[in-house]
Amino acid sequence: MRDINFLTENNAKPIWHPMAHPAEMRATPPKIIMKGDGVSVTDVDGRTVLDAVGGLWNVNLGYSCDPIKQAMAAQLDALPYYSGFRGTSTGPSIELAYELTEWFAPEDMVRAFFTSGGSDSVETALRLARQYWKIRGQGDRTKFLALKKGYHGTHFGGASVNGNANFRRNYEPLLPGVFHTPAPWTYRNPFDETDPAKLAKLCARAIEDEIAFQGADTIAAFIMEPVLGAGGVIVPHESFMPLVRAICDRHDILLIADEVVTGFGRTGAWSGSRLTGVKPDFMTIAKAITSGYFPLGATLIGAKVADVFEADKTSFGSIGHGYTYSGHPVGCAAGLAALAETKRLAVNENAAARGVELGKVLEALKAKHQLVGDVRYQGLMAALELVSDRAAKKPADKKTMATVADAAYGAGVMLRVSGNNIILSPPLVISAADVAKIAEGLDAGLAAAAAA
């Protein structure tokens, strides 16, 4: 690798960064991360900080998981790549598909379609949902319903079902036939309802109303995150997802659970769907499947859908969709090792325990700092929504958010800013001491912003 001077000089110049304005990146170059160890990362200047972002929701096992690294090295030596298209398969892909259907058997998932990441997984689910209805002879079922504030990736299909204008406006017009209903967000919602259970019913009623307006026989699927991640860690009441499942069943609409963030223990359960006992028709997974060590994802298919595809005798059942790296053998080897470690370490249990501790410190920070308008958390996914005026719920400005993040970094904690939210998604192997360190970093950041 070239020296530090070269990296610093060329930072944000030949590269455009995701989710950022190129001009802003050039004016204020991003941090250059050079090393990772345990739950910490080290930048180009040698500063080591606790990674409260977990890479991007995905480094669940931290940066020192040797079994994954060794599995990847061994697979590179044996077979670095082969196609998973019709006619060929690889050993690791067969084994990982089996492990995934075993892992998610409680959700009634029976088949796996491999992808390169979460956006691919969502795109696959949307396409297969439409195809399902063509096989069933109901070709008018092409529309999708989704929640406002939901996030489902960056492909055209995923961006279309996204419920946040920040990911839509610059790319419109998007996919036609996509409609959004209110999210069960107690802090901000059109019903002025703060009771989570009552809000869940109101949001469910809005879904029913939209279905009646569109016509149930025109809707292919409803897609939702069990806990909304990038939209600000919006945690629905436990009754909400079962209500959605019941609505979908009543109107014969498929339910896609986007588990890209919530899968593999982050919520304190092995899936967000499992938290409330819901069995979706599709699940989209990625991120923690390899703990971020290799780009890999999958769309999991429920028994009802799989049966229809596999019983079909027409051309409509043929899957004309896939990716060069679907079932990549190195990625699948990484996935097998990651799942084994995920299970051995029982990271779901640690996420639940550390999540309780994190929730307590966030509530304490809200009580201490007027800048914190709301805190939301489930397992080890959490958000602090920052406001300049609590009574008016006026969002904090970009300068304030940057001050919080920079001061926290100076105190040894990496945070993620998303709008006026501070998003926390640390590795699932953090300790109680790490939770205390995150609290110290947040406290330092909030104090610095208050003093600015």
N, C-alpha and C positions, 0 to 999 in steps of 0.2 A: 504494500500500500504506500502511496505517496505521503510525504511528510505533513505535519500539522499545518504548516504555513500554507501549503497548497490547498488543503481541505478548507481552511478558514477563508482563504481568498476566493475560492470558487463556490462556497456555500450559497445555495439558492440562486445560482446564476445559470448553469446549464440544465437545471432540474426545476420542473414545476411541481409543487407539492399538492397532494390531495387536500380538498376542503380548505383552501387558502387562496388569497388574492396574490398573484405573482408579484405585483408591484410592492405589496406589503412585505412579502418575504425578502425581496431584494433590499428593501429599506431597513428592515429589522430581521436579519438572518436568524433562522431557528437554531435551537441547541443541537450540537452534533454529539450523538451518543456513540460511544466507542466500545464499551464493555458492559457485560451483565453478569451478575453473580448473586445467587440466592434470589432475594426479592429487591435487589438494588441494581441501579445502572450507573455507569461512570461516563462523564462527558469528556470532550476533547481537551479540556483544561485540567482534567484530573479530579474534578469534583464528583463525589459519589453521593447519590440521593436514593431514598426509598421510593420505589416506583408504585405510587398509589393509583396508577392508570392501568397497570398490568399489560403494558404494550399498547393494546387497543381492545380491552376486555378479554384478551385471549391467552396471555401467558399464565395460565392457572397454576402451573407447577413450578413457576420461577425459572430462572435462567441457568440453573445448574443440574438439570435432570439428565444425568449420564445415560440411563437406559435408553432414552430417546435418541441421543447422539450416537450411541453404539449401534442401535438398530438401523439407523440411517446409513452409517458407515458400512455395516455388513451388507445391506441391501445394494448400496452403490457398487460394492465389489461383486456381488452375485448377478444383479440385473438392474442397471441404472434406469432403464425405461423400456416399456413396451406398451403398445396401444391396447386399449380396452374396447375398441370398436368390435362390431360383429365378426366373429370368427376366432378371436383370441382373448385370453384372459391371463391374469398373473396370480401366483399363489397368495401374495399379501392382500390383494383386493378381495379374493374369495374369503379369506380368513376374516378380514375386517368387516365385510358385509355380514358375515355370520355373527360376529361379536356385537355389532350394532343392533341387529334384530333381537338378539338375546337381551341386550342392555335395555332396549326400549319395548320389550314385550308387554310390560304393563300398560303402555299406550297403544298396544295392538299394532305396532309397526312390524311389517313382515318382509319388506324389500328395501334395498338401498340403491340409489342412483348416485354415483360419485361425481363430484364437481371440483372446481379449483378454489372455492370459497363461498362466503355467505350470499353475495349478490348472485352468483351462478345458481346457488341452491334455490333462492326465491324465484328466479327466472324459470327454472325447471319446474317448480311446483305450479306456477301460474300456467305454464304451457300444458303440463299434464292434466291440470284441472279442466281446461277447455277441451282437451282431447278426450277426456273421460266422457264428457257429455255428448261428443260426436259419436263415440262408440255406442252410447245409450240411445242414440237417435233423437237427441234433444239439442240440436245445433244452435238453437237460439240462446242457449245459456252461455253467454260470452262475457257478461259483466262481472266486475269484482267490487266488493265492499271492503272498506278498511277503516281504521280509526284515525281521526285527526291526531297529530303528534306522533303517530307511529313511524317507525323507520324500517325500511326493508331493502336497503342497498341502493346501488347506483346504476344498474342497467335500466333500459327504458321501461321494462315492466315493473321493476322494483321502484324506480323513481316515480312511476305513475301511481302506485299504491301507497307511496310515502304520504304521510299526512302533515308535512312541514314545508311551507312555502320556500324556505331557504334552499331546499334540495330540488325544487320544481321550477321556480319562476324563470330562471335563465335558460331552461331547456324546453319550455312549452312551445307548441302543443305536444302533450304527451299522449299516452295510449288512451284512446276513447273508451267510454264505458266503465270508468272507475269512479266510485262515489264514496264519500267519507262521512262518518257520523262522529258525534262528540266522544272524546275519551273520558273515562271515569277519573278525572283529575280534580280532586277536592279543592285545590288552591285556586284554580281558574277553570270555570266551566259556564256554559250559557244558562244554566238553571239556577245559579247562585245557591247551590246546595253544598253544604260542607259535611253532611253525614254520608260516610262511604257507602253504606248499604242502600240508602235511599237513592244516592247518585247512580249506583249500579243499575237499579231498576229504571231510572229515568233514561240512562244511556241505552239500556236494552230496549226500552219502548221506542226510542229514536231509530234503532235498527229496524224494528218491526215496521215502523212508519215508512222508512226508506224502501224496505222490501215491498210493501204494499204499493208504493208509488211507482217503483221500477217494474214490478211484476216478478214474482218469485221465479217464474219459468224463463226469465231472461238472465238470471244470476248464476254464475258458475261456482263462485266461492267467496267466503269471507276470510280475510287474512288478518292476524293480530299477533302481537307479542304478548305472552302471558304477563310479563312486566315490561313496560315500555322503556327502552334503554336510552338511545340517543335523544329522544324527545324530552328527556329530563328525569328519568327514573320515576315514571308514574306507576304507582303500585295499585292496581285495581283491588276493590274489595273481593274477598274470597268467593263471593257469590257470582261475580261478574262473568268469568269464563264459563262456568256451568250454565248460566243464563244464555250466553251466546251459543253454546253447544245445543241447548234445547231449541233455540230459535232456528238454527240451521237444520236440525232434525225435522222440525215441524214443516219447514218449507223445502226440504230435500236439497239443501245447499251444502257444498263441501266446506269443511273448516280446515284452514291451513294455519298451523301454529309455527310462528317464526321463533325458533329456539336457538338462533345463531349466537345470541348472548347468553340466554338463560339455560342452555343445555350443559350437562356435565357438572352440576353442583353449585353454580354461582348463586342461585336463589336459596340454597340450603337444602334443595331436593335435586334429584338427578335430572329433572326437567321442570320447567315452569308449569307445564300442563299437569304434571304429577302432584303439584302442590294442592290442586283442587280436584284431582281425580278425573280430569277430562281426557277423553280419547279423541284426538283430532284425526282427520283423514290423511293429512300430510304433516310432516315435521321438517323444517329446514334447519340444518346444523352446519357448523364450521368452527372457526376460532379454536376453542378448547380441544377439539378432536385431536389436534397434534400439539396443543399448548403453544401454538404459534411457531413451532419449529419448522413447519413446511406448509405451503399453501394447499389446503385440502378442505373439502366440504362434502356434504351429501344431502340429498332429498330423500327422506324416508317415506315409504308408502304404506298406508294402512291396508288391512285385509280386505275391506269392502272394495276399495279402488283396485287393488291388485287382482282380485277375483274377476272383475269386469274386463280388465286388460287381457288377462291370461286366458279367458274363455272366448275372446273375440276371434272370429274367423275371417274378418274383412281387413282391408288395408288400413282402416282407421286405428287399429291397434298397434301398428308398427311405429316405433319411436324414432322419428326423424330429427333427433336432437342429441347433442353430446358435445364434449370438449376433448381437445387433444390430450389433456392431462387427466381425464376422467379415470379414476382408479390407478393413478400413478403409483408404481410399486414402492418407490422410496417414501412417498407420502403415506401410503397405507402401512408400511412398516413402522413409520413414526407414529401413526395412529394406534397401532396395536400396542406399542410400548407405552404411549401416553395413557391409553385406557387402563392398562394394567397398573400403572403407577397411580392413576386417579382413583381406582378402586382400592388399591393397597393402602393408600394414605387416607382414605375416607374423607376426601376434601369437602364433600357435601356437609359432613358433620362439623368440620372446622369452619366452613363458611357460615353455617348457622350460628355457632358459638361466637365467633369473632364478629358476626353481623350484629348480634345483640349488643356487644360491647361498643361497636362503632355507632350504632343507633343512639346509645346513651351519651356518648361524647358529642355527637352532632346536636342532640337536643340541648346539651349544656352550652354549646357554642351559640345556638340560636338565642338562648336566654341571655347570654353575655353580650352579643353583638347585634345592634339594631340593623346592621347591613343584611343580616340573614332573615329573609322573609319566610322561608319554608324549608324544611328538611324532609327528605323522603328516602326510604331504604327498605331493602328486602335482601337478606343474606349479605353477600359482599358486593352489592350494587347499590350505590347511594348518590344523592345529589343534594347540594345546598343551592337554593335559588336566592340570588342576591338582589336586593332592591334598594333604591335610594330613598324611598318613602314607604314605610310599612303600611300605613293606612291606605294609601292609594295603590299599593302594590306596583309602584313604578319600577321597571327593570333597571338594574345598575348598568352604567354605560361601559363601553369597551375599555376605556382607560382604567376604570376601577377594577374590572375583571383582570386586566393585565397586572395591575399592582398586586392583587391578591396572589396570583400565580407566581410572580417573580419573587415576592417576599417569602412565600412558602418554599420555593426552590432554594433560596438563600438559607432557609432554615433546615434544608435537607430533605424536602419532600417534593416529588414531581406530581403536579396536579394537571387536570385537563379542563379547559374552558370550553363550554358550548353555549353560545349566546350569553345569557345572564346566569347560567348554571355552572357550578363546579361539579364535575362528574368524578366519582370515585369507583374504581373497579380493580382493586389490588389483586395480586396473585392469591389463590385460595389456600396457600400454605403459610400465610402470614401468622405471626404470633400475637399474643396480647400486648407485648412490648411494641410491636410494629403498629398496632392500632393506636397506642399512646403516642407514638412518634408522628403518625398522621395527624392526630389531634393537635399536637404542638405546632406542626407546620401550618395547619389551617388557622390556628389562633394567631400565629405570627403574621400570616397573610392578611387576615381580616383587620388586625390591629394596624398594620401598615396602611391599609386602604382608608381606615377611619381617620388616621392622622394626616393623610395626604391633603 
